[in-house]
Structures are given as C-alpha cells and as structure tokens.
C-alpha cells in the first residue's frame, strides 16, 4: 500500500518575496467518497528563510534539484509520507514565530525526532479540536520559551 503524499508549492508574495504552501494530498479513495481536501498551510518571510536549508535537503532527498526551489517553479513538489509529515511539523511549529533563535531550536528538535515521533506529533497537530494546543505544546517541548 502506498503511503500518504504531500505537496509543497512555491508562490510569489509582494516585492518578489517567496512563500511556501504545504498540503496533504487526498487519496483516490477519499476523493471518491467526497471527503474534502486537506488544509493548506503557508509560510513566508523569516520562517521560510530559516527553513530554507532544511527544505533544500528535503527536496533533494525526493529527487529534485535544489535549484528547483524558486519562484519560477509552477508544479508542486511531491513528497513521500515520512518527508511530508516532518515538513508539516516544521510548518505547524514555525508559522507563528518571530524569533530566529527559537525557530532554529525547533528545527533542530524536529530533525532529531524519530519517524514515529513525527507521526505522533503530526497526527496531534493536524487534526481535531485541539490541534492549535498541540502545536503550542510542540513548540514548548522543543524550545523553552
């Protein structure tokens, strides 16, 4: 059985600033049942710049060239399940932050997590009524502030 797939899209913001959009791709069975598409999460500015090195490693691991991460790219990057779950955690945790040092601590913490831990936190942070509380808990766990 094939795992879940995720997409990473590049979009243009004002003043030629690059933004990134992350979403989970619905399976064929979910589309046939009429279940709605997954929510899209967007980051830009400082969080996107801090995440760039990690992003380049992720897309390279998926078989894309690092130079493909640019504003000229129209097609989304398709990510496998493990990479998509980890990238989703980065988006969930970094979006509301402004302090670069805290972002770097969180990135480092998520990179150190095992795949099982990332799946656990992704499930907590992406679904249900308590998703926002789970995202805050993840940020507190990985960065003391």
N, C-alpha and C positions, 0 to 999 in steps of 0.2 A: 504494500500500500504506500502510496506517495504521501509525504507529509504536507503540511500547510505551506503555502507560498506567500511571500510578501513582496511588496513593490516599494521602490524608492524612486521618487521623481524629483527633478530639479526644476525650480520655477524662478522667474525673474521678479524681483521687487523693485521698488523705485531706486533710482540712481545706480542702476546696474548691480545691485546687491543680489546675491544668490540666496535663495531659500530652498529648503528641503521638505518634501512631503513623504510621510511613511504611512502605508496602509497594508492591511491583511487582505489577501485576495480570496474571495469566496470560492469554495469548491463547486464543481459542476452540480453535485447533488443539492447543495444549499441553494443554488440559483434555480434549479428545477422546482424546489419546494417553495420558492418565493421569499426566502429569507433575505433580509436586507444586507446590503454591502457593509463591510466593516468601516469603522470610523477612520478618517484620515487625520493624522497629527502633523502639524507643520512647525518647523523651527527656522529661524533666520537670525541674522546679526551675530552677536557674541556666542551664543550656544552653538550655532552652526560652524563658526570659525574654530572654536575649541574642539569640536568633534571631527574636524577635517582629517586629521591623521588617522584616526580610528576608522573613519569612513573609507578612506583610500585603501586601507588594509582589507576591509570587508569586501569591497567591490573587486579588489584584485583576487581575493580568495574565491570569488564567484566566477572568475574567468574573464572579467572585464579589464580593460586597460585603465590605469589610474588617470590618464589624461581624458578619459570619457566623462569624468565628473566636471562638467562645465555647463554654462548657460546655453550653449548651442545644442545640447542633447535634448531631443524631443521624446524618445522612447524611454519608458521606465526601466530601471534596473530590477531584474527578477532575482529574489534572494531565496535560498533554501530555508527550511524551518529553523534550524539552530541559529543561523546568522540573523534571520529576521526577528526572532524572539529577542536576541541580545540587542539588536539595533533598536527594537521597540522600547526596551528598557532605557536606553540612552535618551530617546525622545521623551518618554514619560518623565524621567528624572530631571532632565536639563531645561526643559522649556520655561519654567517659571523663574529660573535662577538668573542672577546678575553677576555674582562674584566668580571670577575666573578660577581662583584657587579652590573654591568649593566644587565647581564643575569638574576640575581635574581630579579631585579626590574621588568623586562619584564615578567618573570614567574608569579610573584605576580599580575601584572596588568592583564594578560590574565586569571588567576584564578578568579579574581574579576568580569570579564565581564559576562554579561547575555548571555544566549544561542543565542538570537537574534543578539547581538553584534558580537559574534564569527562567526556566519553565514555570517554576512555582511563582516567582515574583511577577512574571508576565501575566499569568492567569489572575493573580490578585489585582494587578494594576490596570488590566484592560477590561474587566467585566464586573458587572454588578453595581449595586448602590454605593459600595464602599471603595470604589476604585480611586477616588481622589485621596481618601485617607490612607490607602495602601501606598500610593505614590509618595505621600509625605513621609510615611514610615520608612520607605526605602531610602529616601534622601537622608533622613535622620540616622539610619543604620550605617550608611556609607560615609557620611560626613557629619561630624559632631555638632555643627551649628544649627 
